[in-house]
């Protein structure tokens, strides 16, 4: 599933080159889980959905953040990467650090497969 609405493409095009590369790395990992049924532009942000379970990406001053509806996947990710900040249901991925793809895939899988 890779069909993105034009609003998502425009959002990506508006990123600077470094953040665009980070976004694409994150998107590739999210899509590789095979769980995404739909990509939507929700609250002016790219959102990957499976049923009613979303994983949303946003930009922040240091890179790209990712948020879920359920805090458990974020807590599990943060236990492995305590140096990454965020909120109760979000994690901030820094543009100056490599993406922990395997752990990010676990986070996304937990968030999209969750029945919460």
C-alpha positions, 0 to 999 in steps of 0.5 A: 500500500503506497498510495498517498493523497496529494496533500501528504505528497505536498506536506512531504515536498514542504520538508527540507531535504534532511527531514524529507530523507528522514520522513522517507526512512520512517515511511519505508519502515512503516510500510514494510510492516505490511499493516498499513491499509490506508494513508490519509491526511488527518489534522494536516498530518500524514497518518498511516491507518489500519482500521481505526488505529493510526500512526501519525507523523509530524515535523518538529524542530529536531526532525520528525515525530511519530505518534500513536493512539496507545502509549504502550508501544511508545513506552516499549520503544522508549525503554530501548531508546531512553535518549529519544524524547517525546510525549506519552503517545509520541516519539521524536526521531532526530535528523542527526541520528540513524533511525532504529528501523527494527525497533521502529517497526516493532513500535508500528506493528504494536500500534497498528495491530493493537486492539486498544 
